[in-house]
Amino acid sequence: MSKAKTQYHCTACGSLHNKWNGQCSDCEEWNTLEESVSLPAAAKKNPRFSGYTGDRATIQSLADVQTKEDPRIPTSLPELDRVLGGGLVAGSVVLIGGDPGIGKSTILLQTLCELQNNSSLYVTGEESVQQIGMRAKRLALPAQHLRLLTETCVETILKLAQSEQPQLMVVDSIQTLFTEHLQSAPGSVSQIRESAAQLVRFAKQTQTIIFIVGHVTKEGTLAGPRVLEHMVDTVLYFEGDPGGRYRILRAVKNRFGAVNELGVFAMTEQGLKGVSNPSAIFLSRHEEPVPGSAIMVTREGTRPLLVEVQALVDSSHGGHSRRVALGLEQNRLAMLLAVLHRHGDIAMFDQDVFINIVGGVKISETAVDLPLLIAALSSFRNRPLPTNVVIFGEVGLAGEIRPVPNGEERLREAAKHGFKRAIIPKANKPHQKIKGIEVVLAARLGDAIDALM
């Protein structure tokens, strides 16, 4: 078989070039040529994916396809199982990213060491085997069965893994790998794409579970091409302050479970431990009522969580009032303040408004709209809210309070934590009375303000 050749393709127009140039000669775009592998003709005839039989490929009906639920492998961390959708699936590829020092290598080392009945291989390109051994000893992990490999060439890794035949394999990290077919440096777009493609192909053909560690950029997104997230089955992100105690693991893509599922961990001397009641860490539980604090019930994946929304409204001393939101979308904050002015007759155009979600959790759903405005109004008027009140609901541009999904489940979670009153959208009226909590229905923004202020 002839050796694979390298070529350069334009990401703007798709044209191919034999050598790299700063400008594409076809579309005249700059810095769009990327290195790729040009397979020889003999290699193109060979199937690259299992199940493909060349000219003998057949078309079949969906009704004739035999489906069966593959058994999942539970890990020693229930919170990790929740994020993965119930456990590990054979042949799946999981990409995990996060800030440096947040616990990516720690949680993977814990997972492999605790699964003593499954053969595992830890491939490291950043740390030495001595460093991994010291971490396992510090965490008091049973590491007798864990196999280690220090290598960065993806062809060598897959050749050794083929002979080792592990059930689980960790690659730490994808930015350190390189393939012999490309001449670019490790960490480049072409190297990451080709190395990940070979790892995914190996996982599907051998039914090996592969965890891939990825670096993140300063914006918090995974470094490398966007196609990297499309190739894998599951994408997990670590959130939170690396210097803090708690870590949040969020699933942004999962072919085997719920998307946006959330797992909460606490960093201890024995590694990452799951938090069974995460609502407790997101609530400050002030000794006495304070202005600018509202409790809401958000839903992350399949689990409702109680979260405290804090607001600070202060007179603006500059030319432009500030709008700062931590854990929320800043543009939505500006829009909601405009709704409060138009339909609540409360102006904050000369006030600085700061919003924070306690615990470092990020909320993307619209159920935070109503508690955000109530917390801002409480701080603006310096009037604290009752400590036993929970609020949730979406606020429309016309001033209406719109319903949110799973309203009854949110109310049951609030009642379980001792809340006695709830301000919710009128359309979320529960079909049956929930014991221990009084439900106040609000159809307009003014109704919610009158009920609390």
ROVEXVEX-935918 format. One record per residue (C-alpha): x, y, z; residue in one letter; residue number from 1. Coordinates in steps of 0.02 Angstrom, whole numbers. Each point is the difference from the previous one (the first is absolute). Layout:
<u:X | v:Y | w:Z | residu:A | num:NUM>
...
% end
This chain:
<u:0 | v:0 | w:0 | residu:M | num:1>
<u:68 | v:170 | w:-47 | residu:S | num:2>
<u:26 | v:127 | w:137 | residu:K | num:3>
<u:-135 | v:127 | w:36 | residu:A | num:4>
<u:38 | v:173 | w:-66 | residu:K | num:5>
<u:-40 | v:167 | w:78 | residu:T | num:6>
<u:-98 | v:136 | w:-86 | residu:Q | num:7>
<u:-79 | v:165 | w:49 | residu:Y | num:8>
<u:-183 | v:42 | w:-17 | residu:H | num:9>
<u:-84 | v:168 | w:13 | residu:C | num:10>
<u:-128 | v:13 | w:140 | residu:T | num:11>
<u:-91 | v:138 | w:-94 | residu:A | num:12>
<u:-24 | v:-76 | w:-174 | residu:C | num:13>
<u:63 | v:-180 | w:21 | residu:G | num:14>
<u:131 | v:6 | w:-137 | residu:S | num:15>
<u:155 | v:-110 | w:15 | residu:L | num:16>
<u:181 | v:58 | w:-11 | residu:H | num:17>
<u:165 | v:-93 | w:-4 | residu:N | num:18>
<u:89 | v:123 | w:115 | residu:K | num:19>
<u:-47 | v:129 | w:129 | residu:W | num:20>
<u:-26 | v:181 | w:-48 | residu:N | num:21>
<u:-56 | v:147 | w:100 | residu:G | num:22>
<u:-140 | v:36 | w:-125 | residu:Q | num:23>
<u:-113 | v:-122 | w:-92 | residu:C | num:24>
<u:24 | v:21 | w:-187 | residu:S | num:25>
<u:-182 | v:-46 | w:-38 | residu:D | num:26>
<u:-103 | v:104 | w:122 | residu:C | num:27>
<u:141 | v:122 | w:50 | residu:E | num:28>
<u:-36 | v:-21 | w:187 | residu:E | num:29>
<u:145 | v:16 | w:121 | residu:W | num:30>
<u:59 | v:-130 | w:128 | residu:N | num:31>
<u:-130 | v:-130 | w:-50 | residu:T | num:32>
<u:114 | v:-143 | w:-58 | residu:L | num:33>
<u:11 | v:-147 | w:120 | residu:E | num:34>
<u:102 | v:-159 | w:-11 | residu:E | num:35>
<u:-92 | v:-163 | w:-30 | residu:S | num:36>
<u:37 | v:-179 | w:-49 | residu:V | num:37>
<u:-17 | v:-53 | w:-181 | residu:S | num:38>
<u:-31 | v:-188 | w:-1 | residu:L | num:39>
<u:75 | v:-100 | w:-144 | residu:P | num:40>
<u:-116 | v:-87 | w:-120 | residu:A | num:41>
<u:30 | v:-171 | w:78 | residu:A | num:42>
<u:-50 | v:64 | w:171 | residu:A | num:43>
<u:-158 | v:83 | w:-62 | residu:K | num:44>
<u:-68 | v:-169 | w:-56 | residu:K | num:45>
<u:14 | v:-71 | w:175 | residu:N | num:46>
<u:-146 | v:28 | w:119 | residu:P | num:47>
<u:41 | v:124 | w:138 | residu:R | num:48>
<u:-154 | v:-32 | w:105 | residu:F | num:49>
<u:-75 | v:-161 | w:67 | residu:S | num:50>
<u:-160 | v:-54 | w:-85 | residu:G | num:51>
<u:49 | v:68 | w:-172 | residu:Y | num:52>
<u:25 | v:-136 | w:-130 | residu:T | num:53>
<u:41 | v:100 | w:-156 | residu:G | num:54>
<u:-101 | v:-55 | w:-152 | residu:D | num:55>
<u:-97 | v:-127 | w:105 | residu:R | num:56>
<u:-83 | v:134 | w:109 | residu:A | num:57>
<u:-187 | v:-29 | w:17 | residu:T | num:58>
<u:-148 | v:109 | w:45 | residu:I | num:59>
<u:-120 | v:-66 | w:132 | residu:Q | num:60>
<u:-160 | v:56 | w:80 | residu:S | num:61>
<u:-1 | v:84 | w:170 | residu:L | num:62>
<u:-128 | v:-128 | w:61 | residu:A | num:63>
<u:124 | v:-141 | w:-36 | residu:D | num:64>
<u:139 | v:77 | w:105 | residu:V | num:65>
<u:27 | v:-97 | w:161 | residu:Q | num:66>
<u:28 | v:118 | w:146 | residu:T | num:67>
<u:54 | v:-47 | w:174 | residu:K | num:68>
<u:49 | v:101 | w:152 | residu:E | num:69>
<u:185 | v:-23 | w:35 | residu:D | num:70>
<u:37 | v:-28 | w:184 | residu:P | num:71>
<u:84 | v:150 | w:81 | residu:R | num:72>
<u:153 | v:-9 | w:111 | residu:I | num:73>
<u:-29 | v:98 | w:161 | residu:P | num:74>
<u:146 | v:99 | w:70 | residu:T | num:75>
<u:41 | v:32 | w:181 | residu:S | num:76>
<u:-68 | v:178 | w:-14 | residu:L | num:77>
<u:-191 | v:10 | w:-9 | residu:P | num:78>
<u:9 | v:183 | w:-56 | residu:E | num:79>
<u:110 | v:-51 | w:-148 | residu:L | num:80>
<u:-124 | v:-138 | w:-44 | residu:D | num:81>
<u:-140 | v:128 | w:2 | residu:R | num:82>
<u:91 | v:114 | w:-121 | residu:V | num:83>
<u:44 | v:-145 | w:-116 | residu:L | num:84>
<u:-183 | v:-56 | w:-3 | residu:G | num:85>
<u:13 | v:-150 | w:117 | residu:G | num:86>
<u:176 | v:-64 | w:-24 | residu:G | num:87>
<u:131 | v:-42 | w:-131 | residu:L | num:88>
<u:-51 | v:-71 | w:-170 | residu:V | num:89>
<u:116 | v:-117 | w:-94 | residu:A | num:90>
<u:77 | v:82 | w:-153 | residu:G | num:91>
<u:-40 | v:176 | w:57 | residu:S | num:92>
<u:121 | v:146 | w:-11 | residu:V | num:93>
<u:-13 | v:133 | w:136 | residu:V | num:94>
<u:86 | v:169 | w:-18 | residu:L | num:95>
<u:26 | v:92 | w:165 | residu:I | num:96>
<u:64 | v:179 | w:12 | residu:G | num:97>
<u:27 | v:132 | w:133 | residu:G | num:98>
<u:120 | v:128 | w:70 | residu:D | num:99>
<u:174 | v:-57 | w:54 | residu:P | num:100>
<u:0 | v:-77 | w:174 | residu:G | num:101>
<u:-188 | v:-19 | w:12 | residu:I | num:102>
<u:6 | v:-190 | w:17 | residu:G | num:103>
<u:-9 | v:-81 | w:-173 | residu:K | num:104>
<u:145 | v:-120 | w:28 | residu:S | num:105>
<u:-52 | v:-31 | w:180 | residu:T | num:106>
<u:-176 | v:-59 | w:-39 | residu:I | num:107>
<u:60 | v:-111 | w:-143 | residu:L | num:108>
<u:136 | v:-78 | w:107 | residu:L | num:109>
<u:-129 | v:-33 | w:137 | residu:Q | num:110>
<u:-118 | v:-81 | w:-126 | residu:T | num:111>
<u:131 | v:-117 | w:-73 | residu:L | num:112>
<u:71 | v:-50 | w:169 | residu:C | num:113>
<u:-169 | v:-38 | w:77 | residu:E | num:114>
<u:-55 | v:-110 | w:-146 | residu:L | num:115>
<u:110 | v:-146 | w:52 | residu:Q | num:116>
<u:-103 | v:-129 | w:-95 | residu:N | num:117>
<u:31 | v:87 | w:-167 | residu:N | num:118>
<u:167 | v:9 | w:-88 | residu:S | num:119>
<u:56 | v:179 | w:-24 | residu:S | num:120>
<u:142 | v:99 | w:-80 | residu:L | num:121>
<u:52 | v:178 | w:43 | residu:Y | num:122>
<u:93 | v:85 | w:-142 | residu:V | num:123>
<u:87 | v:161 | w:50 | residu:T | num:124>
<u:92 | v:122 | w:-109 | residu:G | num:125>
<u:15 | v:140 | w:128 | residu:E | num:126>
<u:51 | v:-87 | w:161 | residu:E | num:127>
<u:125 | v:-136 | w:41 | residu:S | num:128>
<u:-50 | v:-167 | w:74 | residu:V | num:129>
<u:83 | v:54 | w:163 | residu:Q | num:130>
<u:-116 | v:151 | w:12 | residu:Q | num:131>
<u:-153 | v:-109 | w:-28 | residu:I | num:132>
<u:62 | v:-124 | w:130 | residu:G | num:133>
<u:26 | v:140 | w:126 | residu:M | num:134>
<u:-177 | v:64 | w:-29 | residu:R | num:135>
<u:-75 | v:-174 | w:20 | residu:A | num:136>
<u:99 | v:-24 | w:161 | residu:K | num:137>
<u:-55 | v:170 | w:67 | residu:R | num:138>
<u:-182 | v:-42 | w:-35 | residu:L | num:139>
<u:20 | v:-176 | w:73 | residu:A | num:140>
<u:-67 | v:-83 | w:-158 | residu:L | num:141>
<u:13 | v:-187 | w:-37 | residu:P | num:142>
<u:114 | v:15 | w:-152 | residu:A | num:143>
<u:73 | v:-176 | w:-9 | residu:Q | num:144>
<u:-97 | v:-48 | w:-155 | residu:H | num:145>
<u:18 | v:167 | w:-94 | residu:L | num:146>
<u:115 | v:-4 | w:-152 | residu:R | num:147>
<u:97 | v:157 | w:-50 | residu:L | num:148>
<u:74 | v:59 | w:-163 | residu:L | num:149>
<u:100 | v:158 | w:-39 | residu:T | num:150>
<u:-13 | v:31 | w:-186 | residu:E | num:151>
<u:-56 | v:138 | w:-119 | residu:T | num:152>
<u:-1 | v:-87 | w:-170 | residu:C | num:153>
<u:-177 | v:-56 | w:-33 | residu:V | num:154>
<u:52 | v:-145 | w:-113 | residu:E | num:155>
<u:112 | v:-71 | w:137 | residu:T | num:156>
<u:-136 | v:23 | w:130 | residu:I | num:157>
<u:-129 | v:-94 | w:-103 | residu:L | num:158>
<u:123 | v:-139 | w:-42 | residu:K | num:159>
<u:39 | v:-29 | w:183 | residu:L | num:160>
<u:-184 | v:15 | w:48 | residu:A | num:161>
<u:-42 | v:-131 | w:-131 | residu:Q | num:162>
<u:114 | v:-125 | w:87 | residu:S | num:163>
<u:-50 | v:56 | w:177 | residu:E | num:164>
<u:-188 | v:-4 | w:-40 | residu:Q | num:165>
<u:-61 | v:113 | w:142 | residu:P | num:166>
<u:-184 | v:27 | w:33 | residu:Q | num:167>
<u:30 | v:180 | w:54 | residu:L | num:168>
<u:134 | v:119 | w:-64 | residu:M | num:169>
<u:41 | v:179 | w:48 | residu:V | num:170>
<u:96 | v:115 | w:-117 | residu:V | num:171>
<u:72 | v:150 | w:93 | residu:D | num:172>
<u:-2 | v:108 | w:-102 | residu:S | num:173>
<u:-50 | v:11 | w:-184 | residu:I | num:174>
<u:106 | v:158 | w:-22 | residu:Q | num:175>
<u:160 | v:-99 | w:30 | residu:T | num:176>
<u:-33 | v:-136 | w:-130 | residu:L | num:177>
<u:64 | v:0 | w:-178 | residu:F | num:178>
<u:-15 | v:-114 | w:-149 | residu:T | num:179>
<u:144 | v:-53 | w:-111 | residu:E | num:180>
<u:-98 | v:45 | w:-157 | residu:H | num:181>
<u:8 | v:187 | w:36 | residu:L | num:182>
<u:150 | v:113 | w:22 | residu:Q | num:183>
<u:-83 | v:137 | w:103 | residu:S | num:184>
<u:35 | v:20 | w:185 | residu:A | num:185>
<u:-107 | v:-88 | w:134 | residu:P | num:186>
<u:-148 | v:105 | w:52 | residu:G | num:187>
<u:-33 | v:70 | w:-173 | residu:S | num:188>
<u:-173 | v:-14 | w:-77 | residu:V | num:189>
<u:48 | v:-135 | w:-124 | residu:S | num:190>
<u:92 | v:-105 | w:131 | residu:Q | num:191>
<u:-145 | v:7 | w:123 | residu:I | num:192>
<u:-128 | v:-43 | w:-134 | residu:R | num:193>
<u:97 | v:-149 | w:-71 | residu:E | num:194>
<u:53 | v:-68 | w:171 | residu:S | num:195>
<u:-179 | v:9 | w:65 | residu:A | num:196>
<u:-66 | v:-84 | w:-157 | residu:A | num:197>
<u:118 | v:-148 | w:25 | residu:Q | num:198>
<u:-48 | v:-15 | w:184 | residu:L | num:199>
<u:-187 | v:3 | w:-40 | residu:V | num:200>
<u:24 | v:-130 | w:-137 | residu:R | num:201>
<u:96 | v:-113 | w:121 | residu:F | num:202>
<u:-135 | v:18 | w:133 | residu:A | num:203>
<u:-141 | v:-48 | w:-119 | residu:K | num:204>
<u:93 | v:-149 | w:-74 | residu:Q | num:205>
<u:60 | v:-73 | w:166 | residu:T | num:206>
<u:-144 | v:57 | w:115 | residu:Q | num:207>
<u:127 | v:88 | w:112 | residu:T | num:208>
<u:-60 | v:141 | w:113 | residu:I | num:209>
<u:116 | v:149 | w:-29 | residu:I | num:210>
<u:11 | v:159 | w:104 | residu:F | num:211>
<u:87 | v:145 | w:-89 | residu:I | num:212>
<u:62 | v:149 | w:101 | residu:V | num:213>
<u:-6 | v:166 | w:-92 | residu:G | num:214>
<u:74 | v:169 | w:38 | residu:H | num:215>
<u:-109 | v:155 | w:5 | residu:V | num:216>
<u:29 | v:175 | w:-66 | residu:T | num:217>
<u:-8 | v:158 | w:104 | residu:K | num:218>
<u:-183 | v:17 | w:-53 | residu:E | num:219>
<u:-36 | v:-168 | w:83 | residu:G | num:220>
<u:-31 | v:-100 | w:-159 | residu:T | num:221>
<u:93 | v:-155 | w:-55 | residu:L | num:222>
<u:159 | v:38 | w:-95 | residu:A | num:223>
<u:14 | v:-70 | w:-175 | residu:G | num:224>
<u:-122 | v:-21 | w:-144 | residu:P | num:225>
<u:-187 | v:-1 | w:31 | residu:R | num:226>
<u:-9 | v:-166 | w:-91 | residu:V | num:227>
<u:84 | v:-79 | w:152 | residu:L | num:228>
<u:-162 | v:17 | w:99 | residu:E | num:229>
<u:-100 | v:-71 | w:-145 | residu:H | num:230>
<u:106 | v:-158 | w:-14 | residu:M | num:231>
<u:-17 | v:-56 | w:181 | residu:V | num:232>
<u:-156 | v:-70 | w:84 | residu:D | num:233>
<u:2 | v:104 | w:160 | residu:T | num:234>
<u:72 | v:170 | w:43 | residu:V | num:235>
<u:23 | v:46 | w:184 | residu:L | num:236>
<u:52 | v:169 | w:69 | residu:Y | num:237>
<u:69 | v:37 | w:172 | residu:F | num:238>
<u:-64 | v:164 | w:73 | residu:E | num:239>
<u:43 | v:94 | w:158 | residu:G | num:240>
<u:151 | v:82 | w:78 | residu:D | num:241>
<u:155 | v:-114 | w:-1 | residu:P | num:242>
<u:46 | v:74 | w:168 | residu:G | num:243>
<u:-170 | v:-32 | w:77 | residu:G | num:244>
<u:-69 | v:-153 | w:83 | residu:R | num:245>
<u:-141 | v:-46 | w:-119 | residu:Y | num:246>
<u:7 | v:-55 | w:-181 | residu:R | num:247>
<u:-144 | v:-12 | w:-122 | residu:I | num:248>
<u:6 | v:-126 | w:-143 | residu:L | num:249>
<u:-123 | v:38 | w:-140 | residu:R | num:250>
<u:-44 | v:-105 | w:-153 | residu:A | num:251>
<u:-21 | v:111 | w:-153 | residu:V | num:252>
<u:-16 | v:-148 | w:-119 | residu:K | num:253>
<u:-49 | v:-179 | w:37 | residu:N | num:254>
<u:-59 | v:-131 | w:-123 | residu:R | num:255>
<u:-42 | v:-119 | w:143 | residu:F | num:256>
<u:-86 | v:115 | w:125 | residu:G | num:257>
<u:-78 | v:168 | w:39 | residu:A | num:258>
<u:86 | v:156 | w:-64 | residu:V | num:259>
<u:46 | v:137 | w:126 | residu:N | num:260>
<u:3 | v:-126 | w:143 | residu:E | num:261>
<u:92 | v:64 | w:153 | residu:L | num:262>
<u:114 | v:-86 | w:126 | residu:G | num:263>
<u:66 | v:86 | w:155 | residu:V | num:264>
<u:164 | v:-52 | w:82 | residu:F | num:265>
<u:99 | v:57 | w:151 | residu:A | num:266>
<u:190 | v:-2 | w:-5 | residu:M | num:267>
<u:67 | v:-89 | w:154 | residu:T | num:268>
<u:165 | v:-77 | w:54 | residu:E | num:269>
<u:-60 | v:-166 | w:-74 | residu:Q | num:270>
<u:-44 | v:78 | w:-167 | residu:G | num:271>
<u:-168 | v:50 | w:-72 | residu:L | num:272>
<u:-153 | v:-56 | w:98 | residu:K | num:273>
<u:-179 | v:15 | w:-63 | residu:G | num:274>
<u:-120 | v:119 | w:89 | residu:V | num:275>
<u:-164 | v:-89 | w:31 | residu:S | num:276>
<u:-99 | v:159 | w:42 | residu:N | num:277>
<u:69 | v:137 | w:-114 | residu:P | num:278>
<u:-140 | v:122 | w:42 | residu:S | num:279>
<u:79 | v:25 | w:172 | residu:A | num:280>
<u:160 | v:74 | w:-72 | residu:I | num:281>
<u:-92 | v:122 | w:-114 | residu:F | num:282>
<u:-99 | v:78 | w:143 | residu:L | num:283>
<u:83 | v:123 | w:120 | residu:S | num:284>
<u:-131 | v:-23 | w:139 | residu:R | num:285>
<u:22 | v:174 | w:74 | residu:H | num:286>
<u:-31 | v:15 | w:187 | residu:E | num:287>
<u:-123 | v:141 | w:-36 | residu:E | num:288>
<u:-84 | v:62 | w:-160 | residu:P | num:289>
<u:112 | v:110 | w:-108 | residu:V | num:290>
<u:-48 | v:111 | w:-148 | residu:P | num:291>
<u:44 | v:-59 | w:-175 | residu:G | num:292>
<u:-15 | v:-188 | w:30 | residu:S | num:293>
<u:-128 | v:-113 | w:-84 | residu:A | num:294>
<u:-13 | v:-189 | w:-6 | residu:I | num:295>
<u:-48 | v:-87 | w:-162 | residu:M | num:296>
<u:-18 | v:-180 | w:-60 | residu:V | num:297>
<u:97 | v:-37 | w:-157 | residu:T | num:298>
<u:2 | v:-163 | w:-95 | residu:R | num:299>
<u:165 | v:-69 | w:-61 | residu:E | num:300>
<u:-20 | v:-157 | w:-103 | residu:G | num:301>
<u:-117 | v:-115 | w:96 | residu:T | num:302>
<u:21 | v:79 | w:172 | residu:R | num:303>
<u:-76 | v:158 | w:78 | residu:P | num:304>
<u:119 | v:108 | w:102 | residu:L | num:305>
<u:-32 | v:142 | w:121 | residu:L | num:306>
<u:114 | v:147 | w:-39 | residu:V | num:307>
<u:18 | v:171 | w:79 | residu:E | num:308>
<u:-1 | v:151 | w:-116 | residu:V | num:309>
<u:86 | v:152 | w:76 | residu:Q | num:310>
<u:-19 | v:178 | w:-64 | residu:A | num:311>
<u:85 | v:163 | w:48 | residu:L | num:312>
<u:-73 | v:163 | w:-66 | residu:V | num:313>
<u:99 | v:158 | w:35 | residu:D | num:314>
<u:1 | v:178 | w:-66 | residu:S | num:315>
<u:107 | v:21 | w:-156 | residu:S | num:316>
<u:137 | v:131 | w:17 | residu:H | num:317>
<u:64 | v:-13 | w:-178 | residu:G | num:318>
<u:-67 | v:51 | w:-167 | residu:G | num:319>
<u:-75 | v:-172 | w:-36 | residu:H | num:320>
<u:-84 | v:-117 | w:123 | residu:S | num:321>
<u:79 | v:-173 | w:12 | residu:R | num:322>
<u:-87 | v:-166 | w:-29 | residu:R | num:323>
<u:102 | v:-148 | w:66 | residu:V | num:324>
<u:-66 | v:-178 | w:7 | residu:A | num:325>
<u:99 | v:-150 | w:66 | residu:L | num:326>
<u:-78 | v:-167 | w:-44 | residu:G | num:327>
<u:-128 | v:81 | w:-116 | residu:L | num:328>
<u:-6 | v:78 | w:-172 | residu:E | num:329>
<u:37 | v:185 | w:16 | residu:Q | num:330>
<u:-107 | v:52 | w:-149 | residu:N | num:331>
<u:-152 | v:-82 | w:79 | residu:R | num:332>
<u:28 | v:100 | w:158 | residu:L | num:333>
<u:-8 | v:163 | w:-98 | residu:A | num:334>
<u:-158 | v:-59 | w:-88 | residu:M | num:335>
<u:-87 | v:-48 | w:163 | residu:L | num:336>
<u:40 | v:167 | w:79 | residu:L | num:337>
<u:-82 | v:84 | w:-149 | residu:A | num:338>
<u:-156 | v:-109 | w:28 | residu:V | num:339>
<u:0 | v:51 | w:184 | residu:L | num:340>
<u:2 | v:183 | w:-51 | residu:H | num:341>
<u:-134 | v:-17 | w:-134 | residu:R | num:342>
<u:-124 | v:-113 | w:91 | residu:H | num:343>
<u:48 | v:24 | w:182 | residu:G | num:344>
<u:28 | v:189 | w:-7 | residu:D | num:345>
<u:166 | v:-22 | w:91 | residu:I | num:346>
<u:149 | v:85 | w:-82 | residu:A | num:347>
<u:179 | v:-52 | w:32 | residu:M | num:348>
<u:84 | v:89 | w:-144 | residu:F | num:349>
<u:105 | v:103 | w:123 | residu:D | num:350>
<u:46 | v:-152 | w:107 | residu:Q | num:351>
<u:141 | v:-127 | w:-10 | residu:D | num:352>
<u:-74 | v:-176 | w:5 | residu:V | num:353>
<u:106 | v:-150 | w:49 | residu:F | num:354>
<u:-71 | v:-178 | w:-5 | residu:I | num:355>
<u:85 | v:-156 | w:70 | residu:N | num:356>
<u:-50 | v:-183 | w:11 | residu:I | num:357>
<u:63 | v:-75 | w:164 | residu:V | num:358>
<u:116 | v:-149 | w:-17 | residu:G | num:359>
<u:70 | v:41 | w:-172 | residu:G | num:360>
<u:-137 | v:-93 | w:-95 | residu:V | num:361>
<u:-50 | v:63 | w:-172 | residu:K | num:362>
<u:-186 | v:11 | w:-40 | residu:I | num:363>
<u:-55 | v:6 | w:-181 | residu:S | num:364>
<u:-188 | v:-31 | w:19 | residu:E | num:365>
<u:-130 | v:139 | w:4 | residu:T | num:366>
<u:-73 | v:-49 | w:170 | residu:A | num:367>
<u:126 | v:119 | w:79 | residu:V | num:368>
<u:-85 | v:154 | w:-74 | residu:D | num:369>
<u:-127 | v:32 | w:137 | residu:L | num:370>
<u:115 | v:-33 | w:151 | residu:P | num:371>
<u:132 | v:111 | w:-82 | residu:L | num:372>
<u:-118 | v:148 | w:-12 | residu:L | num:373>
<u:-69 | v:-28 | w:175 | residu:I | num:374>
<u:176 | v:-8 | w:73 | residu:A | num:375>
<u:50 | v:160 | w:-91 | residu:A | num:376>
<u:-158 | v:88 | w:61 | residu:L | num:377>
<u:32 | v:-60 | w:178 | residu:S | num:378>
<u:175 | v:76 | w:-3 | residu:S | num:379>
<u:-61 | v:159 | w:-85 | residu:F | num:380>
<u:-132 | v:31 | w:134 | residu:R | num:381>
<u:107 | v:-73 | w:140 | residu:N | num:382>
<u:-141 | v:-116 | w:50 | residu:R | num:383>
<u:46 | v:-182 | w:38 | residu:P | num:384>
<u:-108 | v:-143 | w:-60 | residu:L | num:385>
<u:-68 | v:-133 | w:118 | residu:P | num:386>
<u:122 | v:-144 | w:21 | residu:T | num:387>
<u:-134 | v:-134 | w:-32 | residu:N | num:388>
<u:-49 | v:61 | w:-175 | residu:V | num:389>
<u:56 | v:-80 | w:-162 | residu:V | num:390>
<u:-25 | v:79 | w:-172 | residu:I | num:391>
<u:14 | v:-57 | w:-181 | residu:F | num:392>
<u:-74 | v:53 | w:-167 | residu:G | num:393>
<u:41 | v:73 | w:-170 | residu:E | num:394>
<u:-36 | v:184 | w:-32 | residu:V | num:395>
<u:-57 | v:49 | w:-174 | residu:G | num:396>
<u:28 | v:166 | w:-86 | residu:L | num:397>
<u:-184 | v:43 | w:23 | residu:A | num:398>
<u:16 | v:-19 | w:188 | residu:G | num:399>
<u:-86 | v:-170 | w:8 | residu:E | num:400>
<u:64 | v:-143 | w:110 | residu:I | num:401>
<u:22 | v:-151 | w:-112 | residu:R | num:402>
<u:4 | v:-181 | w:61 | residu:P | num:403>
<u:157 | v:-106 | w:14 | residu:V | num:404>
<u:16 | v:-190 | w:-19 | residu:P | num:405>
<u:-24 | v:-120 | w:147 | residu:N | num:406>
<u:-84 | v:124 | w:115 | residu:G | num:407>
<u:-70 | v:-130 | w:122 | residu:E | num:408>
<u:169 | v:-85 | w:18 | residu:E | num:409>
<u:78 | v:168 | w:45 | residu:R | num:410>
<u:-134 | v:31 | w:131 | residu:L | num:411>
<u:28 | v:-171 | w:80 | residu:R | num:412>
<u:186 | v:35 | w:11 | residu:E | num:413>
<u:-34 | v:167 | w:85 | residu:A | num:414>
<u:-122 | v:-79 | w:123 | residu:A | num:415>
<u:127 | v:-135 | w:41 | residu:K | num:416>
<u:124 | v:134 | w:54 | residu:H | num:417>
<u:-124 | v:87 | w:114 | residu:G | num:418>
<u:-64 | v:144 | w:-107 | residu:F | num:419>
<u:-178 | v:52 | w:43 | residu:K | num:420>
<u:-47 | v:117 | w:-143 | residu:R | num:421>
<u:31 | v:2 | w:-188 | residu:A | num:422>
<u:-27 | v:138 | w:-130 | residu:I | num:423>
<u:-22 | v:-89 | w:-167 | residu:I | num:424>
<u:-78 | v:31 | w:-171 | residu:P | num:425>
<u:-188 | v:-20 | w:-9 | residu:K | num:426>
<u:17 | v:-131 | w:-137 | residu:A | num:427>
<u:107 | v:-107 | w:117 | residu:N | num:428>
<u:-144 | v:-26 | w:121 | residu:K | num:429>
<u:21 | v:-176 | w:73 | residu:P | num:430>
<u:-137 | v:-127 | w:-37 | residu:H | num:431>
<u:3 | v:-59 | w:180 | residu:Q | num:432>
<u:36 | v:98 | w:158 | residu:K | num:433>
<u:178 | v:-23 | w:60 | residu:I | num:434>
<u:10 | v:-27 | w:187 | residu:K | num:435>
<u:93 | v:128 | w:102 | residu:G | num:436>
<u:13 | v:142 | w:-127 | residu:I | num:437>
<u:-116 | v:143 | w:-47 | residu:E | num:438>
<u:-4 | v:37 | w:-186 | residu:V | num:439>
<u:-27 | v:180 | w:-59 | residu:V | num:440>
<u:-39 | v:14 | w:-185 | residu:L | num:441>
<u:59 | v:151 | w:-101 | residu:A | num:442>
<u:-58 | v:39 | w:-176 | residu:A | num:443>
<u:88 | v:168 | w:-17 | residu:R | num:444>
<u:160 | v:75 | w:69 | residu:L | num:445>
<u:-103 | v:119 | w:105 | residu:G | num:446>
<u:-89 | v:-145 | w:86 | residu:D | num:447>
<u:166 | v:-74 | w:59 | residu:A | num:448>
<u:62 | v:170 | w:61 | residu:I | num:449>
<u:-161 | v:33 | w:96 | residu:D | num:450>
<u:6 | v:-173 | w:80 | residu:A | num:451>
<u:176 | v:29 | w:69 | residu:L | num:452>
<u:33 | v:186 | w:14 | residu:M | num:453>
% end
